[in-house]
Each structure stands twice: as structure tokens, then as C-alpha cells.
Amino acid sequence: MPQIDRHKNRTVNIEFVAAEDFTHFPYPERLTLAFVTNGSIKGILNERPVTISAPAILCLSAEDTLQVLDKHNVSASSFCFHPDFLDSTPLSETQDYFPTNLKIQTGLSLFRKSPARTGIPRITEKAYPQLFEWFFVLGTEVYAQSDALWACRIKKYLIQILGMLEDLNRYSERSPVDLVLEYIHTNYSDKITLEDLTKCAYLNRVSLNKMFQERCGCTAMAYLLSHRLKVAGDLLTHTDMSLNEIARATGFEYDTYFIKQFTAKRGLSPTAYREASRKFSAAQ
């Protein structure tokens, strides 16, 4: 709901949701910031499969679409605002010198659709506590409206948050291969198709595989198989999980297919590999 300014005769088109459940997310005619502080979400964001794990921040516009498929112990808060909230009202005595349609520009790139934009800006471990502190104070001010300048302070915190996010992402651009690698490393235990990876990278299969060959020396699906087998090797050595359990944990639908692929790539059956790797570990 829009906020009624208790100090002035106006409505401020912003809303802070302390416990965001993502049921009606993102909000119509709004730009939305959501801080995920605990748990994880699996879903489809703008037709691209994603896993959002805390700590994470979402920057979405009304044009974005998010379909939540699964939530696990999620805690999140959100702040949404109408684009008009970014407008600045000039003082009457300055109208001859400044345009009357001043608008805050900081952070708008985080909401504009582009092939490189994910809607989930990268944040660093050091930056997140400061971002969350600003966000918490912003949310508190929405409800407190402690004096007539409360909306100005919210704009201040919003500028700080969006500015830091924009800077962090300006200097840490990710290539399409980075996006796919992150998706593989996060979702390898699930069923993944080549179409999933091309959607993730916003590339066709030829372009994606060419970039993977240059970066990793293999195709995207070959890398996925290699990563799954690497994780399976660690599980064989360090756990007593059955072959069927390991197969399921690493994204293989059947243990027979897992055994076939593992044997072909490693030159040993999973059972033989387990015995050999444990003997080698014990001898170290």
C-alpha cells in the first residue's frame, strides 16, 4: 500500500514488506528491491532457471517475471517504489537554472532489461552487511516517518544502496560462460538441458559451445558431465553413500547410466575407484 505522509498532505508511492513471500512479486508499476537474508529459492526469472541463495539481492521491474518453483527456509524483505519516487522537486528559486524533470539516475541500470542483466546483482561478502544496514534503516523509516524529511532520508538510503550495487556490478562484469558455470555449480544435482544453459547465457547453442571451448576446452554439456563426475568422485572417496544415492545427488537419473559414464571417463568403475582412492588416501 502507498504510504500516507503524516507530515504533509500527500501520498508517497512506496512500500516496505518486512516478510516478503514472493507471492505477488515483482509488484505492478513498481521497481522492487528484495533482500534475501536466509534460505534459497529455485525458480524461473525472465524465462531463465535460477537458484537464489542467501545472502542475495534482487532488482526487478514490473516488466520482469519470477515464477517460484521451490522455497527452502526463506527469509526476505522488499522495498518497492513507483518510478515517480525518483523525481526531484526543484526549489522555486532555481527553476530558471535547472530542468523541472530532475530524476535520480543512480542504479537505474540495475532495472533495465539487457542481455547481460540478470536481475540478481553481484554482491561481495564485505559489501553485504553495509547494504543490509542501509536497507534495514530505510524500512524502519517507512513506518516511523520520524519527521517531515523522512522521504528524503529514504531517497538517501536508496541512492546509497543502488549506487553501491551499480559500482559492484560495473567492476565485476560476468561473461555468458561465467553465468553458465555459476548455474552448473549451483544446480548440477538437478536435471539440466542444453536449452537451460543457452537460456542462462542468452546465447544459441553454437555460440555458447564456442565460448566454452575457448574458456574450458570442452562444450557446456561436457563440462556439466565432468563436474558431476568430479563431485561423484569425492562422494565415493569420502562417504559411504550407495551408488544410487551418489547418482541422484550428482544429477544422474539412473545409477546404471552413472556407472557407465564414470567408467568411460575415469577408466575405473565407481566401486573400483572407491577402493583405490581410499587406499591411496590411507597411505598418505
Protein Blocks (a to p, Z undefined) as FASTA:
>chain_A
ZZddfkbccdddddddfbaghlmcccehiacddddfedcddddeehiacddddddddddd
fkbccddfbdchiacddddddfklmpccddfklmmmpcfkbccfehklmmpccfklgoia
cddfklmmmmmmmmmmmmmmmmnomafklmmmmmmmmmmmmmmmmmmmmmmcccfklmmm
mmmmmmmmpccdfklmmmmnopafklmmmmmmmmnopafklmmmmmmmmmmmmmmmmmcc
dfklmmmmnopabfklmmmmmmmmnopafklmmmmmmmmmmmZZ
